[in-house]
Amino acid sequence: MIQIRSLLFFFCFWLWSAFMNLIFIPFLALDKSWIVRGQAIWTKGIMVLMRIICNLKVEVRGKEYMPKGKAIIACKHQSAFETMAVHWLFSDPAVILKKELLRIPIYGWYCQKTKMIAVDRKGHAAALRSMLDQAKAALDDERQIVIFPEGTRTAVDEAGDYQPGIAALYSKLNHPVIPVALNTGLYWPRKKFICRPGTIVIEFFPPIEAGLKRPEFINRLKSTIDENTARLVQEGREKHIDA
């Protein structure tokens, strides 16, 4: 039954995504706020499909730590879902993503219009400087910068290495970082067309203050995200989710 519901969900997901991508093309000629709204509507539609077809709900914890103005958010990355959820969680997110995504027709146009922070992973020092310049501009515009510190999706029980980007953002921009843990991989696992019933939990934690030395910052960030992610995963498993 889960497989049948999953197939139906992904069919509806791609249909909804295609519809939203096409219908918002004319809005590319207008202010970027129109595309930002469209991205939020797209995400809300996906969440409705998740709930109706797969009985998969979303719970947000630690809402008191969710930023309303400029912020740097470091989020665990287990699933495709959190890349969509940012458009629902934040008012004007600037997501750090690989530059290759800008070449995707229509989707890439939306990323450029909404000024996502594109990084050339092969660019090394120059890429890091470009990321910092774009991130500073985003903070100046009172936006929420979202970075996935591991740089890619990790398996549910995997704790990946944190890439240099998050340390550079923290130290060079001299700004607090808000850690985010989640359990999305239990329900929408990477590289699988499965969407399981249950409750996705996304949890925010108190900002790590600016001014720490890099090793101390990384240790605190990694322990906060990884330990709480493990807790959320275990909590989900105790509710009889077959991970």
C-alpha positions as CSV (number, residue, x, y, z in Angstrom):
1,M,0.0,0.0,0.0
2,I,2.9,2.4,0.8
3,Q,4.4,1.8,-2.6
4,I,1.0,2.5,-4.4
5,R,0.4,5.7,-2.4
6,S,4.0,6.7,-3.1
7,L,3.6,6.3,-6.8
8,L,0.4,8.3,-6.7
9,F,2.1,11.0,-4.7
10,F,5.1,11.4,-7.0
11,F,2.8,11.4,-10.0
12,C,0.8,14.3,-8.5
13,F,4.0,15.9,-7.2
14,W,5.4,16.2,-10.7
15,L,2.1,17.3,-12.2
16,W,1.7,20.0,-9.6
17,S,5.4,21.1,-10.0
18,A,5.0,21.2,-13.8
19,F,1.8,23.3,-13.5
20,M,3.4,25.8,-11.1
21,N,6.6,26.1,-13.1
22,L,4.7,26.9,-16.3
23,I,2.0,29.2,-14.8
24,F,4.6,31.4,-13.1
25,I,6.8,32.0,-16.2
26,P,5.1,35.4,-17.0
27,F,5.8,36.5,-13.4
28,L,9.6,36.5,-14.2
29,A,9.0,39.9,-15.8
30,L,7.8,41.3,-12.4
31,D,9.3,41.9,-9.1
32,K,11.0,38.8,-7.5
33,S,8.4,38.9,-4.6
34,W,5.9,37.3,-7.0
35,I,8.2,34.3,-7.6
36,V,8.9,34.0,-3.8
37,R,5.1,33.8,-3.3
38,G,4.8,31.2,-6.0
39,Q,7.5,29.1,-4.4
40,A,5.6,29.2,-1.1
41,I,2.4,28.2,-2.8
42,W,4.2,25.3,-4.6
43,T,5.5,24.0,-1.3
44,K,2.2,24.3,0.5
45,G,0.6,22.3,-2.4
46,I,3.2,19.6,-2.0
47,M,2.5,19.4,1.7
48,V,-1.3,19.0,1.1
49,L,-0.5,16.1,-1.3
50,M,1.8,14.5,1.3
51,R,-1.0,14.7,3.9
52,I,-3.9,13.6,1.8
53,I,-2.2,10.8,-0.2
54,C,0.5,9.6,2.1
55,N,-0.8,10.6,5.6
56,L,2.5,12.4,6.1
57,K,2.3,15.5,8.3
58,V,4.9,18.2,9.2
59,E,5.6,19.5,12.7
60,V,7.9,22.5,13.4
61,R,9.5,22.7,16.8
62,G,11.5,25.5,18.4
63,K,9.5,28.2,16.5
64,E,10.8,30.8,19.0
65,Y,14.2,30.5,17.3
66,M,12.8,30.9,13.7
67,P,14.2,34.1,12.3
68,K,11.9,36.8,10.9
69,G,14.7,39.0,9.5
70,K,18.3,38.4,8.4
71,A,19.8,35.1,9.6
72,I,22.1,32.3,8.7
73,I,20.5,28.9,9.1
74,A,22.5,25.6,9.0
75,C,20.2,22.7,8.3
76,K,20.6,19.0,8.2
77,H,20.0,17.5,4.8
78,Q,18.5,14.0,4.5
79,S,15.8,14.5,1.8
80,A,14.5,16.5,-1.1
81,F,11.8,17.8,1.2
82,E,13.8,20.4,3.2
83,T,14.9,22.1,0.0
84,M,11.2,22.7,-0.7
85,A,10.3,23.4,2.9
86,V,12.6,26.5,3.1
87,H,10.1,28.3,0.9
88,W,7.3,27.7,3.4
89,L,9.4,28.2,6.6
90,F,11.1,31.5,5.6
91,S,9.8,34.8,4.1
92,D,12.6,35.3,1.6
93,P,15.2,32.5,1.7
94,A,18.6,32.7,0.0
95,V,19.5,29.0,-0.4
96,I,23.1,28.1,-1.1
97,L,23.1,25.7,-4.0
98,K,25.4,24.3,-6.7
99,K,25.8,26.5,-9.8
100,E,24.8,23.7,-12.1
101,L,21.1,24.1,-11.0
102,L,20.9,27.5,-12.6
103,R,21.2,25.7,-16.0
104,I,18.0,23.8,-15.5
105,P,15.3,25.4,-17.8
106,I,12.6,27.3,-15.9
107,Y,13.7,26.1,-12.4
108,G,17.1,27.8,-12.9
109,W,15.4,30.9,-14.1
110,Y,13.4,31.0,-10.8
111,C,16.6,30.5,-8.8
112,Q,18.2,33.4,-10.6
113,K,15.2,35.7,-10.2
114,T,15.0,35.0,-6.4
115,K,18.8,35.5,-6.1
116,M,19.7,32.1,-4.7
117,I,23.4,31.8,-3.8
118,A,25.0,29.7,-6.5
119,V,28.4,28.2,-5.8
120,D,30.8,26.6,-8.3
121,R,32.1,23.6,-6.4
122,K,35.1,23.4,-8.6
123,G,36.0,27.1,-8.1
124,H,37.8,26.7,-4.8
125,A,38.9,30.1,-3.3
126,A,37.2,32.1,-6.0
127,A,33.9,30.2,-5.4
128,L,34.2,30.8,-1.6
129,R,34.7,34.6,-2.2
130,S,31.7,34.7,-4.5
131,M,29.6,32.9,-2.0
132,L,30.6,35.3,0.7
133,D,29.8,38.3,-1.5
134,Q,26.4,36.9,-2.3
135,A,25.7,36.0,1.3
136,K,26.6,39.5,2.5
137,A,24.3,41.0,0.0
138,A,21.5,38.7,1.2
139,L,22.0,39.7,4.8
140,D,22.0,43.4,3.8
141,D,18.6,42.7,2.2
142,E,17.4,41.2,5.5
143,R,17.1,37.7,4.0
144,Q,17.5,34.3,5.6
145,I,20.5,32.4,4.2
146,V,20.0,28.6,4.3
147,I,23.0,26.3,4.0
148,F,23.2,22.5,4.2
149,P,26.6,22.2,5.9
150,E,27.3,18.7,4.6
151,G,26.8,19.9,1.1
152,T,24.7,16.9,0.1
153,R,21.9,14.6,1.4
154,T,23.1,12.0,3.9
155,A,21.5,8.8,4.9
156,V,19.3,8.7,8.0
157,D,22.1,7.3,10.3
158,E,24.9,9.0,8.6
159,A,26.7,12.1,9.9
160,G,28.6,13.6,7.0
161,D,31.6,15.9,7.1
162,Y,30.9,19.6,7.3
163,Q,32.2,21.6,4.4
164,P,34.2,24.8,4.7
165,G,31.4,27.0,3.5
166,I,29.5,27.2,6.8
167,A,32.7,28.1,8.8
168,A,33.5,30.8,6.2
169,L,30.0,32.3,6.5
170,Y,30.2,32.3,10.3
171,S,33.6,33.8,10.6
172,K,33.7,36.2,7.7
173,L,30.2,37.6,8.1
174,N,30.5,37.6,11.9
175,H,26.9,36.6,12.3
176,P,25.1,34.0,14.6
177,V,24.1,30.7,13.1
178,I,20.8,28.9,13.8
179,P,21.1,25.1,13.8
180,V,18.2,23.0,12.4
181,A,17.8,19.2,12.9
182,L,15.2,17.0,11.2
183,N,14.1,13.4,10.5
184,T,12.9,13.8,6.9
185,G,15.0,10.8,5.6
186,L,12.7,8.4,7.5
187,Y,9.7,9.4,5.4
188,W,11.1,10.7,2.1
189,P,14.5,8.9,1.8
190,R,17.0,10.0,-0.7
191,K,17.3,8.3,-4.0
192,K,14.0,6.4,-3.4
193,F,10.5,6.9,-4.7
194,I,9.0,6.3,-1.3
195,C,6.8,8.6,0.8
196,R,5.9,7.0,4.2
197,P,3.2,8.0,6.6
198,G,4.1,9.7,9.8
199,T,5.2,13.1,11.0
200,I,8.2,14.9,9.7
201,V,9.8,17.0,12.5
202,I,11.9,20.1,11.7
203,E,13.4,21.5,14.9
204,F,15.1,24.9,15.4
205,F,17.7,25.6,18.1
206,P,19.1,28.7,19.8
207,P,21.6,30.6,17.6
208,I,25.2,29.9,18.1
209,E,26.6,33.4,18.9
210,A,29.2,35.1,16.7
211,G,32.8,35.3,17.6
212,L,33.8,31.8,18.5
213,K,36.9,30.2,17.0
214,R,36.2,28.0,14.0
215,P,36.9,24.6,15.7
216,E,34.6,25.5,18.7
217,F,31.9,26.7,16.3
218,I,32.0,23.6,14.1
219,N,32.0,21.3,17.2
220,R,29.0,23.1,18.7
221,L,27.1,23.2,15.4
222,K,27.8,19.6,14.5
223,S,26.9,18.2,17.9
224,T,23.7,20.3,18.0
225,I,22.5,19.2,14.6
226,D,23.7,15.6,14.6
227,E,22.8,14.6,18.1
228,N,19.3,16.1,17.8
229,T,18.8,14.6,14.4
230,A,19.6,11.2,15.9
231,R,17.1,11.9,18.6
232,L,14.4,12.8,16.1
233,V,15.1,9.8,14.0
234,Q,14.9,7.5,17.0
235,E,11.7,9.2,18.1
236,G,10.2,8.5,14.6
237,R,11.3,4.8,14.7
238,E,9.7,4.3,18.1
239,K,6.4,5.3,16.4
240,H,6.8,2.1,14.3
241,I,8.2,3.7,11.2
242,D,10.1,1.2,9.1
243,A,13.3,3.1,8.3
